[in-house]
Amino acid sequence: MTFVSASTNPCVTFFSEEDLKNHKPHTLGEIRRSQHFLKLDLERAPSPYKETIKFSFVERNGTQFYVDGKAFYINGWNSYWLMDHAVDYSNRPRIKGILQAGAKMGLTVCRTWAFNDGGYNALQISPGRFDERVFRALDHVIAEARKNGIRLMLSLVNNLHAFGGKTEYVKWAEKEGVSLSSSNDSFFYDPTIRRYFKSYVKTVLTRRNVYTGIEYRDDPTIFAWELINEPRCMTDPSGDTLQDWIEEMSTFVKSIDRKHLLTVGLEGFYSRRSPKRSTANPEFWAADLGSDFIRNSMLSTIDFASVHVYPDHWFQDKNFEEKLKFAAKWMLSHIEDGDKELRKPIMFTEFGLSNENEDFEPSQRDRFYKMVLDFIYKSAKRNRSGAGSFFWQFLVEGMELYNDDFGIIPWERPSTYQLITEQSCRLAREHGVLPTQIEHLKDFCASTRL
């Protein structure tokens, strides 16, 4: 899921030094404001970073992740808003707050956006032009995550419109006079746009963090890269266009960074070619989206597969019990794929239940969450491929503009908070406690041997 970026100060536009040279302001006041805020940012040069937590790179061996020789099963969450929110210095306590809260709950990985293309607080203003202030916000997120013992899964572009996404790339190409089809699926096959995206990827992966001094590609704080959030190429239901793009871009990422894991960012649907198209998909439309879970994830350059779980968005005429039953079947199908066909870990990188359903009750969320978490725990207990799950999404107080019908502040509902912390304890019992978890798990995991 992706949502419209919120702005705490929409009347101010920030530019990089390079952009100030090229930008033609509408008013003298605009450029003065831009220069003022850039000057403030540069004056706040970060002090030398002191490493307090030792991180190792997460590796894959068959269907499992490993850290320091131990199997690693993930209790994680989504906070897509971290970079966008951190641009404004006054918001940075919230970045610290959600990362500290995640650590205190025993969570280990947060999935978030490493993109914002065009528009307000854009990281990439136009192809090859970046706002240094926004890059420093991402630097801060990574440094703050490391301080709190949290790893990050960073997504590189959006299939949807929010935060620019593939539509913004198509607009940029059109402005350059490139003749494109009316569909934003041109993102996947146009040579000019592919060059734009490769340039972006290279810039991000080789970025040197101003707070830590570490290039992103060398930083074990980053758990994995995700090529694109929820890719679909509906103009080519055969799937060939998207498959070609995944092959090219995953190979390109690995040519720059072989230390980090890589995934596609799939929702998990099976295509027309798959025997599971009619037995595992939610409905017939899911086979015509131009993606295929098995084919897209089978590539040697893809280290693990991703799946999303949104039964209430995929069905309009089923009640809660029917949706819960489908979600269980959906998860089991993909874990079996990981065990038997892909021989890779399966990550349920988004799962959520909308509070806008007509029959919604808060207790339904707890039942849905528990079902997802139980599947991961049973997988960990049996050393299977179901390697982790990520709640969509967590926020802190005062962030209504970033919320949606799935977002929660986890500590506001004690039963939900208990589910989250119990999952952290259960996974720790099976495969050991990470050094970054010891301080927090000892507070609430009474029967976990630390």
C-alpha positions in Angstrom: 0.0 0.0 0.0 1.2 3.6 -0.7 -0.3 6.9 0.2 0.0 10.6 -0.5 2.9 12.4 1.0 2.0 14.7 3.9 3.7 18.1 4.3 4.2 19.9 7.6 5.2 23.2 5.8 3.9 23.2 2.2 4.7 26.9 1.7 8.5 26.2 1.7 10.4 24.5 -1.1 13.9 23.2 -0.6 16.6 22.8 -3.2 20.1 21.4 -3.4 23.0 23.7 -4.1 23.0 22.5 -7.7 19.3 23.0 -8.0 19.6 26.6 -6.7 22.0 27.3 -9.6 19.5 25.9 -12.2 16.2 26.8 -10.6 14.3 29.9 -11.8 12.3 31.0 -8.8 8.9 32.6 -9.2 9.8 35.2 -6.5 12.9 36.6 -4.9 11.5 35.5 -1.6 11.4 31.9 -2.8 15.1 31.7 -3.5 16.0 33.5 -0.3 13.9 31.0 1.7 15.6 28.1 -0.2 19.1 29.5 0.5 18.2 30.2 4.1 17.1 26.6 4.8 20.0 25.1 2.9 22.4 27.3 4.9 20.8 26.1 8.2 21.2 22.5 7.1 24.8 22.9 6.2 25.5 24.7 9.5 24.1 21.7 11.3 26.9 19.5 10.0 26.7 16.2 11.8 29.2 15.4 14.5 31.4 12.3 14.0 29.3 9.1 14.3 30.1 6.9 17.3 29.3 3.2 16.5 27.6 1.7 19.6 26.1 -1.4 18.0 27.9 -4.0 15.9 26.0 -5.2 12.9 26.7 -8.0 10.5 25.2 -8.4 7.1 22.2 -10.7 6.9 22.9 -13.7 4.6 20.8 -16.4 2.9 21.4 -20.1 3.0 18.7 -22.0 1.1 15.3 -21.1 2.5 16.6 -19.3 5.6 18.2 -16.0 6.5 21.3 -16.1 8.8 23.0 -13.6 11.0 26.3 -14.5 12.7 25.7 -18.2 12.0 22.2 -18.3 13.5 18.9 -18.6 11.6 17.1 -15.3 11.5 13.3 -15.1 11.4 11.8 -11.6 11.3 9.2 -9.8 13.3 9.1 -6.5 11.4 6.9 -3.5 10.5 6.4 -0.8 7.9 6.8 2.9 8.5 7.0 4.2 4.9 7.2 7.8 6.0 10.6 7.9 7.7 12.6 9.8 5.1 9.9 12.2 4.1 9.2 13.0 7.7 12.8 13.5 8.7 13.4 16.3 6.2 12.0 18.7 8.8 14.3 18.7 11.8 11.4 19.3 14.2 10.0 15.9 13.1 13.1 13.9 13.8 12.1 13.0 17.4 9.3 10.9 15.8 11.9 9.0 13.8 13.8 8.2 16.9 10.5 7.4 18.7 9.2 4.8 16.3 12.6 3.1 16.0 13.0 3.0 19.8 9.5 1.7 20.1 10.2 -1.0 17.5 13.4 -2.1 19.4 11.5 -2.2 22.7 9.0 -4.5 21.2 11.8 -6.8 20.0 11.2 -6.0 16.3 14.3 -6.3 14.1 13.6 -4.9 10.6 11.6 -1.9 9.4 10.6 -1.5 5.8 10.5 2.1 4.4 10.8 4.2 1.3 14.1 5.3 -0.1 12.4 7.2 -2.9 10.4 10.4 -3.5 10.4 11.3 -7.1 9.3 14.8 -8.1 6.9 17.0 -6.0 7.3 18.2 -2.4 10.3 17.0 -0.5 11.5 15.1 -3.5 14.7 13.1 -3.1 15.1 13.0 -6.9 13.9 16.4 -8.3 14.4 15.3 -11.9 16.5 12.6 -13.5 20.0 12.7 -12.0 19.2 15.8 -9.8 18.9 15.3 -6.0 18.0 17.4 -3.0 20.8 17.1 -0.6 18.5 18.0 2.4 16.3 15.0 1.6 19.3 12.7 1.2 20.5 13.8 4.6 17.1 12.9 6.0 17.6 9.4 4.6 21.1 9.4 6.1 19.6 10.3 9.4 17.0 7.5 9.2 19.7 4.9 8.6 22.0 6.2 11.3 19.2 6.4 13.8 18.1 2.8 12.9 21.6 1.6 13.6 21.7 3.3 17.0 18.6 1.5 17.9 19.6 -1.9 16.6 17.0 -1.9 13.8 17.8 -3.0 10.3 16.0 -1.5 7.2 14.5 -2.8 4.1 14.7 0.0 1.6 12.4 0.2 -1.4 13.7 2.0 -4.5 10.6 3.1 -6.5 6.8 2.9 -6.4 4.5 1.2 -8.9 1.7 3.5 -7.7 1.4 7.3 -7.9 2.3 8.2 -4.4 5.7 9.8 -4.0 6.1 10.0 -7.7 6.6 6.4 -8.7 6.8 5.1 -12.2 4.4 7.8 -13.4 6.9 10.5 -12.6 9.6 8.8 -14.6 7.3 8.6 -17.6 6.5 12.4 -17.2 10.2 13.2 -17.1 10.8 11.3 -20.3 7.9 13.0 -22.1 9.3 16.4 -21.1 12.5 15.3 -22.8 10.5 14.6 -26.0 10.6 10.8 -25.7 7.6 9.4 -27.5 5.7 7.0 -25.2 2.5 5.1 -25.0 -0.4 6.5 -22.9 0.4 3.9 -20.2 2.8 4.5 -17.4 4.0 0.9 -18.0 6.5 2.6 -20.3 8.6 2.7 -17.2 9.4 -0.9 -17.6 10.4 -1.0 -21.3 11.5 2.5 -22.5 15.4 2.6 -22.8 15.5 6.3 -21.6 13.5 5.6 -18.5 15.6 2.5 -17.7 18.6 4.7 -17.8 17.0 7.2 -15.5 16.2 4.4 -13.0 19.7 2.9 -13.2 21.2 6.3 -12.5 19.0 6.7 -9.5 19.8 3.2 -8.2 23.6 3.8 -8.6 23.4 7.2 -6.8 21.5 5.7 -3.8 23.6 2.6 -3.4 26.9 4.5 -3.6 25.7 7.3 -1.4 28.1 8.0 1.6 26.1 8.7 4.7 27.1 12.1 6.1 26.4 10.9 9.7 28.2 7.5 9.6 30.7 7.9 6.8 29.6 4.6 5.4 28.4 4.1 1.8 24.9 2.5 1.7 26.2 -0.5 -0.2 28.7 -1.2 2.7 26.2 -0.6 5.6 24.9 -3.8 7.3 22.1 -1.6 8.8 20.4 -2.1 5.5 18.9 -5.6 5.6 17.8 -5.6 1.9 16.9 -3.6 -1.2 13.5 -3.9 -2.8 13.4 -3.0 -6.5 9.8 -1.7 -6.6 6.8 -1.6 -4.4 3.9 -3.8 -5.8 5.0 -4.0 -9.5 2.2 -4.5 -12.1 2.5 -4.3 -15.8 -1.1 -4.7 -17.0 -0.4 -3.8 -20.6 1.5 -7.1 -20.9 -0.4 -9.8 -19.0 2.0 -12.4 -20.4 4.5 -11.1 -17.9 7.4 -10.9 -20.3 7.9 -7.1 -20.0 8.1 -7.1 -16.2 10.3 -10.2 -16.2 12.8 -8.5 -18.5 12.8 -5.4 -16.3 13.4 -7.4 -13.2 16.2 -9.4 -14.8 18.0 -6.2 -16.0 17.6 -4.2 -12.8 18.4 -7.0 -10.4 21.6 -7.8 -12.4 22.4 -4.1 -12.3 21.9 -3.8 -8.5 24.1 -6.9 -7.9 26.8 -5.4 -10.1 27.1 -2.5 -7.6 26.3 -4.2 -4.4 26.8 -7.9 -3.7 26.7 -7.5 0.1 23.0 -6.9 0.5 20.0 -9.1 -0.1 17.6 -8.2 -2.9 13.9 -8.8 -3.5 11.4 -7.6 -6.2 8.6 -6.2 -4.0 5.8 -8.4 -5.3 2.3 -8.8 -4.0 2.4 -12.5 -4.6 -0.1 -13.1 -7.4 0.1 -16.0 -9.8 -0.1 -15.3 -13.6 -2.0 -17.0 -16.4 0.9 -19.5 -16.9 0.7 -20.7 -13.3 -1.3 -23.8 -12.3 -2.1 -21.8 -9.1 -3.9 -19.0 -11.0 -7.3 -20.4 -10.3 -6.6 -22.2 -7.0 -4.6 -19.7 -5.0 -5.3 -16.2 -6.4 -8.0 -14.2 -4.7 -10.0 -13.7 -8.0 -9.6 -14.0 -11.8 -8.2 -10.4 -12.2 -5.0 -11.3 -10.3 -3.7 -13.4 -13.1 -3.8 -10.5 -15.6 -1.5 -8.0 -13.7 1.7 -8.9 -15.7 3.4 -10.3 -12.6 4.0 -13.9 -11.6 5.2 -14.8 -8.1 7.2 -17.9 -9.1 8.7 -16.7 -12.3 9.7 -13.3 -11.0 11.2 -14.7 -7.8 13.1 -17.6 -9.4 15.9 -15.4 -10.8 19.4 -16.1 -9.3 19.8 -12.3 -8.7 16.7 -12.3 -6.4 17.5 -13.5 -2.9 14.1 -13.8 -1.4 10.4 -13.5 -2.4 7.9 -11.0 -1.1 4.1 -11.3 -0.6 1.4 -8.9 0.6 -1.7 -10.0 2.5 -4.8 -7.7 2.1 -7.8 -10.0 1.9 -10.3 -7.2 2.6 -9.0 -5.2 -0.4 -9.1 -8.2 -2.7 -12.6 -9.3 -2.0 -15.8 -7.2 -1.9 -18.4 -9.9 -1.1 -16.8 -12.0 1.6 -17.3 -11.7 5.4 -14.4 -11.5 7.9 -14.3 -15.3 8.5 -14.1 -16.0 4.8 -11.3 -13.4 4.4 -9.4 -14.9 7.3 -9.7 -18.4 5.8 -8.4 -17.1 2.4 -5.4 -15.3 4.0 -4.4 -18.5 5.8 -4.6 -20.5 2.5 -2.7 -17.6 0.7 0.2 -17.7 3.2 0.4 -21.5 3.2 0.6 -21.6 -0.6 3.5 -19.2 -0.7 5.5 -20.9 2.1 5.1 -24.2 0.2 6.4 -22.4 -2.9 9.4 -21.3 -0.9 10.1 -24.8 0.4 9.5 -26.8 -2.8 9.9 -24.6 -5.9 11.9 -21.4 -5.1 14.1 -22.8 -2.3 14.3 -19.3 -1.0 12.9 -17.4 2.0 9.4 -16.0 1.8 8.7 -12.6 3.4 5.2 -11.3 4.0 6.4 -7.7 3.7 2.9 -6.1 4.1 -0.2 -7.3 6.0 -3.1 -5.4 7.3 -6.8 -5.2 7.9 -8.8 -2.0 7.1 -10.9 -0.3 9.7 -13.3 0.9 7.0 -14.9 -2.5 6.5 -18.6 -2.4 7.3 -18.3 -5.2 9.8 -15.0 -4.0 11.3 -14.3 -4.6 15.0 -10.9 -4.0 16.6 -10.8 -7.6 17.8 -10.8 -8.7 14.1 -7.4 -7.1 13.7 -6.0 -9.0 16.6 -7.3 -12.3 15.1 -5.9 -11.5 11.7 -2.5 -10.4 13.1 -2.3 -13.5 15.3 -3.0 -15.8 12.3 -0.2 -14.2 10.3 2.3 -14.3 13.2 1.4 -17.9 14.0 2.3 -19.0 10.5 5.7 -17.3 10.8 6.3 -18.9 14.2 5.4 -22.3 13.0 7.6 -21.8 10.0 10.5 -20.8 12.3 9.9 -23.8 14.6 10.1 -26.2 11.6 12.9 -24.3 9.8 10.7 -23.6 6.8 10.8 -20.8 4.3 8.2 -18.5 5.9 10.9 -16.1 7.1 9.1 -13.1 8.5 6.2 -10.7 8.4 5.8 -6.9 8.4 2.8 -5.0 9.8 1.3 -2.3 7.7 1.8 0.2 9.2 3.1 1.7 12.5 2.9 5.4 13.5 3.5 7.5 16.6 1.1 10.1 18.1 0.4 13.2 16.1 0.8 11.7 12.6 -2.8 11.7 11.3 -1.7 13.0 7.9 0.4 9.9 7.3 -2.3 7.5 8.5 -4.6 5.3 6.5 -7.2 2.7 7.2 -4.6 0.2 8.2 -2.3 2.3 10.4 -1.9 1.7 14.1 -0.1 3.1 17.1 0.7 -0.4 18.5 0.9 0.6 22.2 -2.6 2.1 22.2 -4.2 -1.3 22.3 -2.7 -3.6 24.9 -3.9 -6.8 23.3 -2.2 -5.8 20.0 1.0 -4.8 21.8 1.1 -8.2 23.6 0.7 -10.1 20.3 3.7 -8.2 18.9 6.0 -8.7 21.8 5.0 -12.3 22.3 6.0 -13.0 18.7 9.4 -11.5 19.3 9.8 -13.8 22.3 8.6 -16.9 20.5 11.1 -16.3 17.6 13.9 -15.7 20.1 13.2 -19.0 21.9 13.5 -20.9 18.6 16.6 -19.4 17.2 18.3 -17.3 19.8 18.3 -13.6 20.8 20.2 -11.1 18.7 22.7 -8.9 20.6 20.6 -5.9 19.6 17.5 -7.5 21.3 18.9 -8.6 24.7 18.4 -5.3 26.5 14.7 -5.2 25.6 13.6 -8.8 25.4 14.7 -9.4 29.0 12.0 -7.0 30.1 9.0 -9.0 28.8 10.2 -12.4 27.8 10.0 -14.2 31.1 10.6 -17.7 29.8 13.2 -16.8 27.1 16.7 -17.8 28.0 19.0 -14.8 27.3 
